[in-house]
Amino acid sequence: MTRQPKLSAMLLAVLMPGLFAAAAADAAAKKPITHEILWMMKRVGAPAVSPDGKWAVYSVLEPSYETKDAVSDLWLVATDGNAPARRITHTKEAKDDVDWSPDSTRIAFATKREGDELAQIYILDLSTGGGEARRLTNLSTGASRPKWRPDGQAILFQSRVYPGALDDEANKKIAAEHKARKYNVRAYDHFPVRYWNEWLDERQPTLLVQPVDSESAKDILSPTALAHESGFYGAETDTSVTLAPLWSPDGREILFVATTERWNAAFGHVHQHLYRMPATGGEPKPVGAAPGEYQELRFSADGKSLYCKYSPLNEEVYQALLKHKAWYIKKFGEIRDEWYVFPWGRPRPSDPTRHITSFKTAWKTVKKTAKVTGRWHDNRHTLITELAEAGTGDETIMQIAGHVDRQMLTHYSHIRMQAKREALEAVDRRRRRSPTPTTTSQQEASLSQ
């Protein structure tokens, strides 16, 4: 009995340092998040997977409060996860727009190295384990968004050039004239004048092609009539202006997205069109007549079909979205990227952090305003019915209506049957009105002759 206190004291003396250490470690593990911790986190970019599916290249940014001290490099990792990732570049500048060669042995990317004022296209051979990247382009206007030709012998890329300048020497001359000016005043005849924190000038995007074993690139877009239209421009994204170029599977053509309505941005929606042109140069032609927004162009594996994200924003939809934006700001005071376009709320929208779960209230308001009756879902049935009555094919109806399948289309078969019945009845009525109806025996005799 007398030994128990001593034993407890001894255990306490032995355990106390460990308890204090554990408590200190726990406190350290639960250290509050600060701006520095968040800012200094390494940031991993989206992966670019090789055509054979065995490898992926991604960027890792090591931030710093001083821009000059930030480091961004490319890393290579096997997609089966059986080998650790390894760094394949060792320079500070960011590497953008990674694109794999068709044989999965090389990558092309845009970056600035020592002596580069603007980003250029570099090629890195990974078949020998890596090494130093080789600079492909040397343009005064810079280069971005490289795309390997399907045979791996040339690269398509973008640049920003002065209107009317058909080669790099012409661009250098115009740039030198601008630099020699004794004033720094910008004059604008049209909108837009600014892109985020960058003042815009007269330069516009163009497309160039350069063989991988050559030192010169050919501008295939600037000489065209399309590029000389006053409203010609590329599609604006969150970070850049791009033509989103893409090779055709046979390497003979190039597809891209552009607009000729750049100046409309001041008062309306800027429509885009999808174009195709010969890879050696020539006048681009629209692919279809439908304007809208085209994104993420991709060819099917067999090269016979082209897929893309398409938003058919016409003027009516654009104006409706502008009104919705004005209502949104009035209702919630601001707009945030993480908020839903159609916010939740009963009976009226009240929480933009949650999405709407029903259109019933909105549909009631629309019906009351338009003085119509019916269910919201009836609109879908009416559309499919009218398409069927117009003789539209099943595949087209399925594409327009979304998740409708062939079994669902059988519900509308009576529409086609009714149309056929009416057509036959019309023929019968014409026959009855005919003064000398043709008999079956007469038809057979005619056929026999």
ZICOR-V440585 format. One record per pair of residues at least 6 apart in sequence whose C-alpha atoms are under 6 Angstrom apart, sorted by sequence separation. I is the first residue (numbers start at 0). J is the second residue. If there is no record, write none. Layout:
<<I;J> <I;J>>
This chain:
<<48;54> <63;69> <99;105> <100;106> <148;154> <164;170> <193;199> <234;240> <247;253> <263;269> <298;304> <342;348> <397;403> <48;55> <62;69> <99;106> <111;118> <147;154> <192;199> <209;216> <233;240> <234;241> <246;253> <276;283> <298;305> <343;350> <47;55> <61;69> <76;84> <98;106> <110;118> <146;154> <208;216> <233;241> <245;253> <275;283> <297;305> <298;306> <342;350> <46;55> <47;56> <61;70> <75;84> <98;107> <109;118> <110;119> <123;132> <146;155> <208;217> <233;242> <245;254> <260;269> <274;283> <275;284> <297;306> <342;351> <46;56> <60;70> <75;85> <97;107> <109;119> <122;132> <145;155> <207;217> <244;254> <274;284> <296;306> <343;353> <46;57> <60;71> <74;85> <97;108> <109;120> <122;133> <145;156> <207;218> <244;255> <274;285> <296;307> <342;353> <343;354> <45;57> <59;71> <74;86> <96;108> <108;120> <121;133> <144;156> <206;218> <207;219> <243;255> <273;285> <274;286> <295;307> <339;351> <342;354> <343;355> <44;57> <59;72> <73;86> <74;87> <95;108> <108;121> <121;134> <143;156> <144;157> <242;255> <243;256> <258;271> <273;286> <294;307> <338;351> <342;355> <44;58> <58;72> <73;87> <95;109> <107;121> <121;135> <143;157> <206;220> <242;256> <257;271> <294;308> <338;352> <341;355> <43;58> <58;73> <73;88> <94;109> <107;122> <120;135> <142;157> <205;220> <242;257> <257;272> <293;308> <339;354> <43;59> <57;73> <72;88> <94;110> <106;122> <120;136> <142;158> <256;272> <293;309> <42;59> <57;74> <106;123> <119;136> <141;158> <256;273> <292;309> <42;60> <56;74> <105;123> <255;273> <272;290> <292;310> <41;60> <56;75> <105;124> <140;159> <255;274> <271;290> <291;310> <41;61> <55;75> <71;91> <105;125> <254;274> <270;290> <271;291> <291;311> <55;76> <70;91> <71;92> <104;125> <254;275> <270;291> <271;292> <291;312> <54;76> <71;93> <104;126> <119;141> <253;275> <39;62> <54;77> <118;141> <119;142> <253;276> <53;77> <54;78> <117;141> <118;142> <233;257> <252;276> <53;78> <232;257> <252;277> <253;278> <232;258> <252;278> <231;258> <251;278> <231;259> <230;259> <230;260> <230;261> <230;262> <109;143> <161;202> <160;202> <159;202> <160;203> <159;203> <159;204> <158;204> <100;147> <158;205> <96;144> <157;205> <157;206> <49;99> <101;151> <156;206> <100;151> <156;207> <155;207> <50;103> <155;208> <49;103> <154;208> <248;302> <154;209> <153;209> <153;210> <152;210> <153;211> <152;211> <223;282> <219;280> <190;262> <189;262> <190;265> <149;250> <148;250>>
